[in-house]
Amino acid sequence: MALGKDYAAQECSMARALEVVGERWTLLIVRDALYGVRRYNDFLVHLGIPRAVLAARLQTLVAAGVLDKRPCAEAPRRQEYVVTERGEALWPVLRALGAWGRDHISGTKSPRLFRHAACGTELGAGGDCPACGGPVAIRDVEMLPGPGLDPDPKDPVSRALARPRRLLQPVEVDPV
């Protein structure tokens, strides 16, 4: 029996979510968008994803309200993809999946560290601030290079993401 292409017969909220974010590249695109990647070419360079796949995944994420497609501020003829509130709600999922992968699959040191920008404390496993005693909004999360990050990344997007930065802030890629 052939595997179906969707989860239409499933009466499950997880199955509905997988209809939007369950494709191979989709969560990596959302991850990069949360990190501040907004331009098509930057997604393309950083992920090494085929153009047709990237275009299809971005279209799906826009249609689902996870990303919003807007004219780019610096070049209005170009488009950028901005994370919506619905997309921001995926942050805890991506954080947990990344930690699970680090702890149970790759067994490597963390390539990125996340801390509460207000007090500088590294976030707890659930995305909370141990020092302040509560959850940290995604806009108050600072991302820093961790001990597992490549110290000399080859592509300009990876180099930009290796600098300390707040999540959701647009990536500024240095010209090559």
C-alpha positions, -999 to 999 in steps of 0.1 A, spaced: 0 0 0 14 34 -10 19 60 17 -5 89 14 6 124 6 -14 141 34 -31 134 68 -66 141 57 -80 110 74 -63 118 107 -84 133 135 -54 148 152 -40 184 157 -4 171 153 -14 157 119 -28 191 109 4 208 120 24 184 100 4 194 69 21 228 73 55 221 88 61 184 82 81 186 50 118 180 52 130 216 47 102 235 63 113 236 99 148 246 89 133 275 69 112 286 99 143 282 122 163 305 99 134 330 97 133 331 135 171 337 135 164 367 112 169 354 77 143 371 55 155 371 18 150 343 -6 187 342 -16 198 342 20 177 311 27 190 295 -5 227 301 4 224 292 41 203 260 36 217 247 3 181 239 -6 169 235 -42 153 266 -56 120 249 -65 117 233 -31 124 267 -13 99 285 -34 72 258 -27 79 257 11 79 295 13 46 296 -5 31 271 19 44 289 49 29 322 36 -4 306 28 -5 291 63 2 324 79 35 314 94 55 339 73 44 371 57 57 381 23 65 419 20 84 443 -1 120 445 11 127 478 29 161 484 11 150 471 -23 111 474 -27 111 454 -59 124 424 -39 104 405 -14 113 394 21 97 369 44 88 380 79 78 357 108 42 363 119 28 357 154 18 322 143 54 316 132 67 329 165 46 304 183 68 277 167 99 289 187 94 265 216 89 236 192 121 244 173 141 250 205 129 216 220 136 198 187 171 212 185 179 203 221 165 168 215 186 164 184 217 176 202 211 154 233 198 122 216 210 121 180 242 141 173 257 141 208 277 172 200 281 205 217 255 231 211 262 253 180 241 281 194 234 294 229 202 313 238 201 337 267 177 362 282 188 396 268 176 415 298 198 397 324 223 377 303 212 343 318 212 312 295 177 300 289 165 269 307 154 237 288 118 250 285 129 285 273 125 301 307 150 323 325 163 306 356 174 340 371 142 359 365 119 329 371 96 330 341 92 324 304 111 347 280 94 362 249 111 354 217 119 390 211 139 390 244 161 361 234 197 367 223 215 340 202 252 336 206 277 312 191 280 280 211 310 257 215 298 235 186 295 263 160 319 263 130 344 291 138 350 298 101 317 294 82 320 296 44 288 313 35 279 350 44 246 341 60 263 317 84 290 343 92 262 368 100 244 343 122 276 336 141 275 371 156 255 376 188 221 388 179 185 390 190 160 365 175 137 380 148 161 409 140 169 409 102 202 394 93 227 418 78 248 399 54 282 414 46 289 418 9 312 391 -5 
